[in-house]
C-alpha cells in the first residue's frame, strides 16, 4: 500500500532535511546527535500526518 505524502507531511520532511543538513555541519557531536534525533522525530511526524490526512 502506498500512502501519498500530504502537504503537511512534506513540510515536516523539509524541516527534517534542514535539521540533517545542520547536523552535518556541526563540530559538536552532542549537538549533532540532538539535531539528528529531532530530525527523526520530524520524519515520524511526516509519516503520521500523511496517514492522518489520507484517512481524513
C-alpha atoms as an extended CHARMM CRD file, in Angstrom:
* protein
*
        56  EXT
         1         1  UNK       CA              0.0000000000        0.0000000000        0.0000000000  PROA      1               0.0000000000
         2         2  UNK       CA              1.3990000000        3.3590000000       -1.0000000000  PROA      2               0.0000000000
         3         3  UNK       CA              0.4930000000        6.4130000000        1.0280000000  PROA      3               0.0000000000
         4         4  UNK       CA              0.8050000000        9.7790000000       -0.6260000000  PROA      4               0.0000000000
         5         5  UNK       CA              2.6580000000       12.3960000000        1.3500000000  PROA      5               0.0000000000
         6         6  UNK       CA              0.3240000000       15.1960000000        2.3430000000  PROA      6               0.0000000000
         7         7  UNK       CA              1.2980000000       18.8550000000        2.1780000000  PROA      7               0.0000000000
         8         8  UNK       CA              1.7150000000       18.8640000000        5.9350000000  PROA      8               0.0000000000
         9         9  UNK       CA              3.9080000000       15.7670000000        5.6620000000  PROA      9               0.0000000000
        10        10  UNK       CA              6.0420000000       17.4680000000        3.0130000000  PROA      10              0.0000000000
        11        11  UNK       CA              6.5800000000       20.4300000000        5.3140000000  PROA      11              0.0000000000
        12        12  UNK       CA              7.7150000000       18.1060000000        8.1130000000  PROA      12              0.0000000000
        13        13  UNK       CA             10.1170000000       16.3930000000        5.6840000000  PROA      13              0.0000000000
        14        14  UNK       CA             11.5430000000       19.7570000000        4.6200000000  PROA      14              0.0000000000
        15        15  UNK       CA             12.2040000000       20.5730000000        8.2680000000  PROA      15              0.0000000000
        16        16  UNK       CA             13.7900000000       17.1400000000        8.7390000000  PROA      16              0.0000000000
        17        17  UNK       CA             16.1520000000       17.7410000000        5.8110000000  PROA      17              0.0000000000
        18        18  UNK       CA             17.0980000000       21.1760000000        7.1620000000  PROA      18              0.0000000000
        19        19  UNK       CA             17.9150000000       19.6650000000       10.5580000000  PROA      19              0.0000000000
        20        20  UNK       CA             20.0280000000       16.9210000000        8.9660000000  PROA      20              0.0000000000
        21        21  UNK       CA             21.9670000000       19.4660000000        6.8990000000  PROA      21              0.0000000000
        22        22  UNK       CA             22.6300000000       21.4820000000       10.0470000000  PROA      22              0.0000000000
        23        23  UNK       CA             23.7180000000       18.3480000000       11.9200000000  PROA      23              0.0000000000
        24        24  UNK       CA             26.2770000000       17.5590000000        9.2070000000  PROA      24              0.0000000000
        25        25  UNK       CA             27.9480000000       20.9490000000        9.6840000000  PROA      25              0.0000000000
        26        26  UNK       CA             28.2270000000       20.6620000000       13.4700000000  PROA      26              0.0000000000
        27        27  UNK       CA             31.6130000000       20.0910000000       15.0430000000  PROA      27              0.0000000000
        28        28  UNK       CA             29.9920000000       19.3670000000       18.4120000000  PROA      28              0.0000000000
        29        29  UNK       CA             28.8640000000       15.7550000000       18.1190000000  PROA      29              0.0000000000
        30        30  UNK       CA             26.4770000000       16.0830000000       21.0590000000  PROA      30              0.0000000000
        31        31  UNK       CA             24.5840000000       18.8830000000       19.3220000000  PROA      31              0.0000000000
        32        32  UNK       CA             24.7090000000       16.9810000000       16.0130000000  PROA      32              0.0000000000
        33        33  UNK       CA             23.1890000000       13.9470000000       17.7290000000  PROA      33              0.0000000000
        34        34  UNK       CA             20.3940000000       16.0510000000       19.1730000000  PROA      34              0.0000000000
        35        35  UNK       CA             19.6330000000       17.5360000000       15.7530000000  PROA      35              0.0000000000
        36        36  UNK       CA             19.5680000000       14.0570000000       14.2070000000  PROA      36              0.0000000000
        37        37  UNK       CA             17.1770000000       12.8590000000       16.9210000000  PROA      37              0.0000000000
        38        38  UNK       CA             14.9410000000       15.8550000000       16.2530000000  PROA      38              0.0000000000
        39        39  UNK       CA             15.0990000000       15.1170000000       12.5140000000  PROA      39              0.0000000000
        40        40  UNK       CA             13.9970000000       11.5320000000       13.2200000000  PROA      40              0.0000000000
        41        41  UNK       CA             11.0530000000       12.9160000000       15.1700000000  PROA      41              0.0000000000
        42        42  UNK       CA             10.0700000000       15.1190000000       12.2390000000  PROA      42              0.0000000000
        43        43  UNK       CA             10.2330000000       12.1280000000        9.9070000000  PROA      43              0.0000000000
        44        44  UNK       CA              7.8280000000       10.2480000000       12.1890000000  PROA      44              0.0000000000
        45        45  UNK       CA              5.5680000000       13.3160000000       12.2740000000  PROA      45              0.0000000000
        46        46  UNK       CA              5.5610000000       13.4310000000        8.4610000000  PROA      46              0.0000000000
        47        47  UNK       CA              4.5500000000        9.7730000000        8.2360000000  PROA      47              0.0000000000
        48        48  UNK       CA              1.8440000000       10.1810000000       10.8600000000  PROA      48              0.0000000000
        49        49  UNK       CA              0.4990000000       13.3850000000        9.2970000000  PROA      49              0.0000000000
        50        50  UNK       CA              0.2970000000       11.7710000000        5.8790000000  PROA      50              0.0000000000
        51        51  UNK       CA             -1.5940000000        8.7870000000        7.2780000000  PROA      51              0.0000000000
        52        52  UNK       CA             -3.9920000000       11.0130000000        9.2250000000  PROA      52              0.0000000000
        53        53  UNK       CA             -4.5360000000       13.3390000000        6.2550000000  PROA      53              0.0000000000
        54        54  UNK       CA             -5.1460000000       10.3620000000        3.9240000000  PROA      54              0.0000000000
        55        55  UNK       CA             -7.7460000000        8.9440000000        6.3120000000  PROA      55              0.0000000000
        56        56  UNK       CA             -9.4800000000       12.2690000000        6.8640000000  PROA      56              0.0000000000
